[in-house]
Amino acid sequence: MRAIEVIQPGGPETLALAERPLPPVLPHQVLIKVAAAGINRPDAMQRRGVYPPPHGASDIPGLEIAGTVEAVGKNVSHLRAGETVCALVTGGGYAEYCAASSSLCLPIPEGFDFIRAAALPEAFFTVWSNVFDRARLAAGETLLVHGGSSGIGTSAIQLANAFGARVAVTAGSDAKCEFCRQLGAETAINYRTQDFAEEIRQLTGSKGVDMILDMIGGDYLAKNLKCLAPEGRLVQIAIQHGAKAEIDLWQVMLKRLTLTGSTLRARDDSFKAQIARQLQEKVWPLLSSGKIRPVIDSVFELGEAAKAHERLESGQHIGKIILKV
């Protein structure tokens, strides 16, 4: 099969098309003929050599795919060859074939093609696990999403709205802010020209927001604590500005704040399978009905993976970047 390899740690130019053997299929897995694969920041981190695959995972990048089941492991009874699915994987997505845990395969929502289906797993698993399971966002509460125009951000805006929460976001341009507002964000703050902590203070009458979904970290922590209302929750899912920051524990104590976070890739299949079941029950009907949708920024051919990573790291994209296999 054709696949994308990381020749050596470095920039997008280190991604190259290569020939690889088909991946083995374990008893609990299925082999998927990949039609499309999503591009995610962890892929770029792996390419740079700072986020190695978990033990036993493929060294081929790619954490989400959509395609057709080609073969099933001996312990798989609920999927058959020929079925179309999208799947969350621990690696191997940038290839013509990819092995996936059968419990992490979901049916493609009604009316979706492979491109749109490949945009679902990573963002929706991440948002559901962190916003609704971990931080318990409830109807009537207010959520602040940093990186509102990203794949995670555009998914979080729509899901929070669908379940009755109000949404504020930060984004890096006026055009991105306007897109987020059209998608359902009540408030969009251009972090390049506005102080988001001061904007949130004014918008909430100094009360603050109930929850923050943050992919930035570093120097955002102090401002995030200022933005949180009493009993507020901060969920950290990435650290684009670094892993270290100074914390004012008085704010945590006086406002009874919860600071938490998670990563998804290294969690075991049983944990991820619980999320998959919740998504199929509560979110997939919203996708099939058209109430929510993945936002697609651009589509590249498999051999253009380097260009896709350049687009990702340019920061100019809105929504998901997809490889067409």
N, C-alpha and C positions, 0 to 999 in steps of 0.2 A: 504494500500500500504506500501511497504518498503521505508524508507527514512533515510537519515543521519541527526542526531541531534548533536548539540553542547551541551554536558552535562554540561560544565561549561567553562568559559574563560580559555584558556591555550594552550598547545602544541597540536600537531597532535593527541595525544592519547585521547584527549577529544572528538573526533568524534566517534560516535557509531551508529550502525544500529538499527532502531526502527520501530515499526508499527505506522502509522499515518492514519487518515481518508483522503479520497480523497479531494483535494481542491475544494471549491465552484467555479462555473464558472459564472462570471458576464456577463451581456448582450453583452458587447463588446469583450469578451474573447473567447478563445477556450481551451479545455482540450486536452493536448498532452500526449500520451503514450510515455514516454521517452525511447529512445534507447541508447543515449549517452549524456554526459554533459561535458562541459569544466571546467577546474580548473583554477582559476585566483587569483592573489594576494589579491584582495578585499575579497575573501572567507577566506583567512588566517587571514586577519585583523579582519574580523567579528568573526572568531573563537577565536582570542585573546581578543576580547571584546573592540576593539578600533574603530570599524566601524559598528555600529548597522544598521540593515535594515531600510530603509525609512518607514514612517508611512504607515501602511496598507500592507506592503510587508510580504511575508512568512519569518519565522525565519529559515527555512531550507536553507542552503547555496546553491549557484549555480546560475550563471548569464547568462548561455547560454546552449541551449539544441538542440537536433535534435530528431525527432521521427515522430509518426503518429497521425493525428488529430482523437481524440476519440469522441468528442462532440463539438458542437458549441453553443455559446450564441444566444439569440433571435434576436440580432441586427446585427449578422454577416451573410453576404450574399455571400462573395467572397471565402469562404473556405467551404469544405465539409468533413464529416467524411471519413476517409480512405486516405486522401491526406498526403503526406510526406512533412515536413517542417523543417527548423531550425528557432530558435527564440531567441531574446534577452529578458530576463526576469529580474525582480527586486529581485528575490530570488526563492527558491523552486526547483532548478534544480537537486539537488542530491536526486532524488526520482523516483519512477516508473511512477508517473503521475505529471504533472505540468500545472498550468493555465498560459496562455500567452495572452497578448493583440493581437488581430487578426491583427492589423496594424503593428506589429513588427515581424510577421512571414514572412519568405521568402522561396521561393521554393528551394529545394535542387539542386545545380548546376548539370548539365548533367555529368554523370559518377561518381558522388560522392556517397560514402556510408555514413552511419550515423556517423561514427567516424570522418571522415574528415569534414562533414557538421557541427558537433558540435564545431569544432575549429574555425568557421568563425565569429559568431556574435559579440562577445565582442571586438576582435582585429580589425575587419574591420570597425565596427561602430566607434570605438575610433579613429582609424587612419584617416578615411575619415573626421570625424567631426573636428578634430584638425588640421591636416596637410593641407587639401584642403579647407575646409570651413572657419575655424577660421584664419589660417595663410596664406592662399591663395598661396600655393606653385605652382610655374609656371614652365613650360618647360624651360630648360636651367639653372635653379637655382640649388644651392647646398644645400642639407639637411644633417645635422649631427644628427644621432640617437644614444642616449645613451641606452645601453642594446640591442644591435643589434641582439643578438641571442635569445631574448625572443619572445613570441608569437606576441606581439606588434611590436617588432623590425623586425622580419622576414617578417611580413605583410607590414610594412612601406617601407622596402628596395624594395620589389617587386612592390608596388603601385607607389612609386616615380619613379622608372625606367620605368614603363609602361606608365607614363604620361610625360616622357621626362626630368626628373630631374636627377642630379647626386647625389650619396649618399656616405657619410662617416659614419662610425659607431665606437663606442667603445664596447669592450667586454672583458671578464675576463680571457681569455686564448688564446694561439696561435691557438689551434684547433677551438675554437669558431670564432676567426678572419678569419681563412681560410674558414670556412663554410659560413660566411657572404660574403666573396669575391666571392665564387662560386655561391652564390645566386644573386649576382649583385652589391654588394657594391664595389665602386672603391677603397676605402681606408678603412682599418680596423685597429684600434689602440688598443693594449692590455693595458688597463688602469692600470694593475698591474705593468707593466715594463716600460711604456712610459708616458710622460706628454702630455695629449691629447691637451691641449691648445698650447703647443709649436709645436706639430706635425701639427696641423691645420694651425698655422702661416706659417710654412715652406711649407706645401703643397699648400697653396693658395697664396703664395708670399705676406704674411701679409695682404691680402685683407679680409679674413674671409669667413664664410659661410652665406648664406641668411636666413637659418632657422635652429633652433635646436628643436628637440622633446626630452624632458627630463623627465625621471621617477625618478631621483635621488634627486634633490633639495639640501638643506643644503649647504655644502661647494663647490658644483659644480657651484653655481650661479656666483661667481666672475670669474671663468675660462670661463663659458659660455659667459659672456659679452665680454671677450677678444676675443672669437672665432667668434663673430658676425661681419659681414660686415656692412657698413652704410645701414640704412633702414632695418636691420636684425630683425627677429622675434624669440623670445623664447617662446615656449609653454610648460607649466608645467602640467603634467598629473598624477604625483605621487611624493611622497616625502620620498623615502627610507632612505635618510640621514637626514631627519628632515625638519620641516616647517620654521625654522628661519635661516636667513643669513643676512650679512651686504652687502649693495649695494653701488657701486660707481656711483652716479647719474651723474657725469661728463660724463662717457661713454655713458649713456643713452641719454644725451642731445647732446653731440658732434656727436654721430653716428646716432641720431634720431631713437633709438631702440624701439621696441614694446615688452613689457613683458605681457604675458597673460597666461591663463590656464583654465582648466575646469575639472569637474567631470561629469560622464554620468549617473550613477545609479539613482540619485535623480531627473533628468530632467523628465518633463512630457511626456506622450505618443505622443502628437502632435509634439513635437520637434524631438523625436526619429523616428517617422514615416517619417518625411522629409528625414532623413538620409537613412532610409530603401528604400525609393523610388529612391534616388540617387544611392545607391549601386546596386539595381536591374537593373537600366538603364545602369550604367557606369562600374560597377565592375563585376557583375555576368557573363556577356559575356566573360570576361577575364578568369574567373574561369572555365567556361564550355569548353572554347577552350584549356585550359591547359597552357595559357600564364603565369598565376600566380597560386600559390597553397599554401594551408596551410602546415606548417611544423609540423609534429607530432613527439614528443619526445618519448612518452610512453603511454600505455593504462593500466588501472587498473579496476578491477571489482568494483561494487558499494560498497561492503563491505570492500574494501581495500582503502577507502577514506583517512584514516590516512597515509597509505604508499604513496599515491599520494601527500599529503601535505608535507610529509617528502622529497619527490623528488623535489617538488617546492622550498622548503626552503633550500635545499642543494646548490642551485645555479648551479648545474651541468647540468641541462636540456638545450636542444636547441629546441626551438619551444614550442608547446602546449602539455599539459598533459591532458588526457581524461579519464573520468569514463565511462565504458561500463555498461549499466544498463540491 
